[in-house]
Amino acid sequence: MKNNGQLVISLDFELIWGVFDKVEHHEKLEYFENTRKLIPELLKLFNYHEIHSTWATVGMLFNESWEEWMENLPQHFPKYTNQKLSAYNYGNEHRSSINEKLCWASELIDLIAKSDNQEMATHTYSHYYCLEDGQNRDSFASDLQLVKKLASKKGLGLKSLVFPRNQFNESYKDICANHGIKTIRINPENWYWKNTQRDTLADKIFRTGDAYIGLNDKSYNLGSIKVNQIVQQKASRLLRPHENNFKDSLRINRIKNEMEFAAKNNKVYHLWWHPHNFGADPESNLKDLNTILEHFAKCQDKYGMQSFTMDELTDLRLNLQ
């Protein structure tokens, strides 16, 4: 069998720390409670289909209480010009009122870490924004140092990183490498993914439309992955949440067709999402994901497609050299 192809799945695991500047936490308790319940179900689904996946986890989720959170502070804080982006400011303002189930996930991290074929990775400690005005190299390095410390307490080594809000900062690759990171996820090359910090209306419209229709090939050759201080794996497709039957059939079929194209042509296909994206309608979203993973099984049987974590794909890429 000559085709092969590689499927990579990465998840940005955040709970409230990924969206605190965009939502009112008291309106999202059920949404994030559903997200917590989803994690074991996702792991069962991955195990059933023998899926290898990477969980890029916000480091603040490693804490188990506000007392512990207040003990785990970086040497240098990010001094964002827009202070509403600071997770530290948010925590200080809301810790007396917010439900702690939105903030901590130590037991879920343990569950992920002990599950077969799952990689624990980092989404930085504080959901750090690497392109925002006011932040700098010192505060980013302090952030990674802190998340590395908390992970090591659980016996976890973090080798892969996903930049929050997809704010890939090219000049921070050396800092990642200095903190043991081997690989990072970067954005697709389409123009509407170039500047996620700006995030114009046109960007949003084209990203959304591209989920349903278009001719762009989202897969890529393993050998095209850049190796410069660190391995840079491009995302292919965001798995958007369930909406309605007609739109979802277009969206799911687009993913299935792209995955099969990658399998036929020995290419990498990198699918990603946030677990909380499934929180509004867990049952429908799990059903959609199962449909996608069943199609992967067909690609596996017919073309020899394989499932990889980000770290495993890194090793595969480095072995080409």
C-alpha positions in Angstrom: 0.0 0.0 0.0 1.6 3.2 -1.2 -0.8 6.0 -0.4 -0.7 6.4 3.4 -1.3 10.1 4.5 -1.3 11.5 8.0 -4.2 12.8 10.1 -3.3 15.1 13.0 -5.9 16.2 15.5 -5.2 19.0 18.0 -7.6 20.4 20.6 -7.3 23.8 22.3 -8.5 23.0 25.9 -9.3 26.3 27.7 -12.6 26.4 29.5 -13.2 30.1 30.6 -9.6 31.1 30.2 -10.0 31.1 26.4 -13.0 33.4 26.2 -13.2 35.4 29.5 -12.9 38.7 27.5 -15.8 37.8 25.2 -18.5 36.2 27.4 -20.2 36.7 30.8 -19.2 33.7 32.9 -22.6 33.4 34.7 -24.3 32.8 31.4 -21.9 30.0 30.4 -22.0 27.6 33.4 -24.1 24.9 31.5 -22.0 25.4 28.4 -18.7 24.7 30.2 -20.3 22.0 32.4 -21.2 20.2 29.1 -17.6 20.7 28.0 -16.3 19.0 31.1 -18.6 16.1 30.6 -17.5 15.9 26.9 -13.9 15.2 27.7 -14.3 11.6 28.8 -16.7 11.1 25.8 -14.1 12.4 23.4 -11.5 10.2 24.8 -13.8 7.2 24.5 -14.4 8.1 20.8 -10.7 8.5 20.2 -9.9 5.2 21.8 -12.6 3.4 19.8 -11.2 4.7 16.5 -7.6 4.5 17.7 -7.1 8.2 17.2 -3.9 9.9 18.3 -4.5 13.5 19.4 -2.8 16.5 21.0 -4.4 18.4 23.8 -3.1 22.0 23.9 -4.1 22.9 27.4 -4.1 26.3 29.1 -1.8 26.0 32.1 -4.2 27.7 34.5 -6.4 24.6 34.3 -3.7 22.7 36.2 -4.6 24.6 39.4 -7.2 23.2 41.8 -8.2 26.3 43.7 -7.9 30.1 43.8 -5.4 29.8 46.6 -3.2 27.6 44.3 -3.8 30.0 41.4 -2.6 33.0 43.5 0.6 31.0 44.4 1.4 30.3 40.7 2.4 33.7 39.3 5.0 34.5 36.6 8.1 36.5 37.2 7.0 38.9 34.5 3.3 39.7 33.8 2.1 40.5 30.3 1.5 44.2 30.3 -1.1 44.3 27.5 -2.2 47.8 26.5 -5.7 46.4 26.6 -5.8 45.1 30.1 -9.1 43.3 29.5 -7.0 40.6 27.9 -5.1 39.8 31.1 -6.2 36.5 32.7 -4.6 37.7 35.9 -6.8 40.8 36.1 -9.8 38.7 35.2 -9.1 36.2 38.0 -8.5 38.9 40.6 -11.8 40.6 39.7 -14.0 37.5 39.5 -12.6 34.9 41.9 -15.2 35.7 44.6 -18.1 35.2 42.2 -17.1 32.8 39.4 -17.9 29.1 39.6 -14.6 27.2 40.0 -15.8 24.5 37.5 -15.1 27.1 34.8 -11.5 27.6 35.9 -9.9 24.3 36.9 -9.5 20.9 35.3 -6.7 19.0 37.1 -8.7 15.7 37.2 -9.5 16.0 33.5 -5.8 16.7 32.7 -5.0 13.5 34.6 -7.6 11.6 32.6 -6.2 12.8 29.3 -2.6 12.1 30.3 -3.3 8.5 31.2 -5.3 7.8 28.1 -3.7 5.9 25.2 -2.3 7.8 22.3 -3.0 11.3 23.8 -0.4 14.0 24.0 -0.6 16.7 26.6 0.7 19.9 25.0 0.5 23.6 26.0 -1.7 26.5 25.1 0.5 28.7 27.3 -0.2 29.2 31.0 -2.4 32.3 30.8 -3.8 32.0 27.3 -1.0 34.4 26.4 -1.5 36.7 23.4 1.8 36.8 21.5 1.0 39.7 19.2 -0.9 42.1 21.4 0.6 45.5 22.2 2.4 45.7 25.6 3.5 42.0 25.9 7.1 41.1 25.3 9.7 38.3 25.2 10.3 38.4 29.0 6.7 37.9 29.9 6.2 35.2 27.3 9.3 33.3 28.6 7.9 33.6 32.2 4.6 32.2 31.0 6.2 29.1 29.5 8.5 28.6 32.5 5.4 28.6 34.8 3.4 26.1 32.7 6.4 23.8 32.4 6.7 23.8 36.2 3.1 22.9 36.8 3.2 20.2 34.1 6.3 18.7 35.6 4.6 18.3 38.9 2.3 15.8 37.2 5.2 14.1 35.4 4.3 15.7 32.1 6.8 17.0 29.5 5.3 19.6 27.1 6.7 19.2 23.6 4.1 20.9 21.5 2.5 24.4 21.6 -0.5 26.1 20.1 -0.6 29.9 20.2 -3.8 31.3 21.7 -6.1 33.0 19.2 -3.6 31.6 16.6 -1.3 34.6 17.3 1.8 33.0 15.9 4.8 35.3 16.7 7.7 34.3 14.4 10.2 35.9 16.7 9.3 33.7 19.7 10.4 30.4 18.2 13.7 30.5 20.1 11.9 31.0 23.4 9.7 28.0 22.7 12.7 25.9 21.8 14.5 27.0 25.0 11.6 25.7 27.1 11.6 22.3 25.5 9.0 22.9 22.8 9.8 20.8 19.7 6.8 21.8 17.5 4.2 24.5 17.2 0.9 24.8 15.3 0.8 27.7 12.8 -2.0 29.1 10.7 -3.1 28.0 7.2 -1.5 30.1 4.5 -4.8 31.6 3.2 -4.9 35.4 3.4 -7.9 35.3 5.8 -5.8 33.4 8.4 -2.8 35.7 8.1 -3.7 38.2 10.8 -5.9 36.7 13.5 -5.2 39.6 15.8 -6.8 42.0 13.3 -9.7 39.6 12.6 -11.7 41.8 10.2 -15.2 41.1 9.1 -13.9 40.0 5.7 -11.5 37.5 7.5 -14.4 36.1 9.4 -16.7 35.8 6.4 -14.1 34.0 4.2 -13.1 31.7 7.1 -16.7 30.7 7.6 -17.5 30.3 3.9 -14.4 28.2 3.4 -15.8 25.7 5.9 -18.5 24.8 3.5 -17.4 25.5 -0.1 -14.2 26.2 -2.0 -11.4 24.7 -4.0 -8.4 25.2 -1.7 -6.4 22.1 -0.8 -5.9 22.2 2.9 -3.5 19.3 3.1 0.2 19.5 2.6 3.3 17.3 2.1 5.2 16.1 5.1 8.4 17.4 3.7 7.1 20.9 3.3 6.8 21.3 7.1 9.4 24.0 8.1 12.2 23.0 10.5 13.8 26.3 11.6 14.6 26.3 15.4 11.4 24.5 15.8 9.0 22.3 13.7 6.1 24.3 12.3 2.9 22.3 11.5 0.2 24.1 9.6 -3.4 23.7 10.7 -5.6 22.5 7.9 -9.2 22.9 9.0 -11.1 24.1 12.1 -13.9 21.7 12.9 -16.8 24.1 13.5 -19.7 23.2 15.8 -23.1 21.7 14.7 -25.6 24.2 13.3 -28.2 22.6 11.1 -28.5 19.5 9.0 -28.1 21.2 5.6 -25.0 23.3 6.5 -23.5 20.5 8.5 -23.7 18.1 5.6 -21.7 20.5 3.5 -19.2 21.1 6.3 -18.7 17.4 7.2 -18.5 16.4 3.5 -15.8 19.0 2.9 -13.7 17.6 5.8 -14.2 14.0 4.6 -13.2 14.9 1.0 -10.1 16.8 2.2 -9.1 14.0 4.4 -9.5 11.4 1.6 -7.5 13.6 -0.7 -4.7 13.7 1.8 -4.9 9.9 2.2 -4.8 9.3 -1.5 -1.8 11.7 -2.0 0.2 10.9 1.1 -0.3 14.3 2.6 -0.8 15.7 6.1 -4.3 16.8 7.2 -4.5 18.7 10.5 -7.9 19.1 12.1 -8.4 21.2 15.2 -11.1 22.7 17.5 -11.8 23.7 21.0 -13.7 21.1 23.2 -16.0 23.9 24.3 -17.1 24.3 20.7 -19.2 21.2 21.3 -20.7 22.6 24.5 -24.0 24.0 23.1 -25.1 20.7 21.5 -22.9 17.9 22.7 -24.9 15.0 21.3 -25.0 16.4 17.7 -21.3 17.4 17.8 -20.2 14.0 19.0 -22.3 12.4 16.3 -20.7 14.7 13.6 -17.2 13.8 14.9 -18.0 10.1 14.9 -19.0 10.5 11.2 -15.6 12.1 10.5 -13.7 9.4 12.4 -15.6 6.6 10.7 -14.4 8.1 7.4 -10.9 8.2 8.7 -11.2 4.5 9.4 -12.2 4.0 5.7 -9.2 6.0 4.6 -7.0 3.9 6.9 -8.3 0.7 5.5 -8.2 1.7 1.8 -5.2 4.0 1.7 -3.2 3.2 4.8 -3.8 6.7 6.4 -2.4 7.0 9.9 -3.2 9.0 13.0 -0.5 11.1 14.7 -0.1 13.5 17.6 1.8 16.7 16.8 4.8 15.3 18.6 4.6 12.0 16.6 4.4 13.9 13.4 7.4 16.0 14.4 9.4 12.8 14.8 8.2 11.6 11.4 9.2 14.9 9.8 12.6 15.0 11.4 13.3 11.4 10.3 13.1 12.7 6.7 16.3 14.8 7.2 
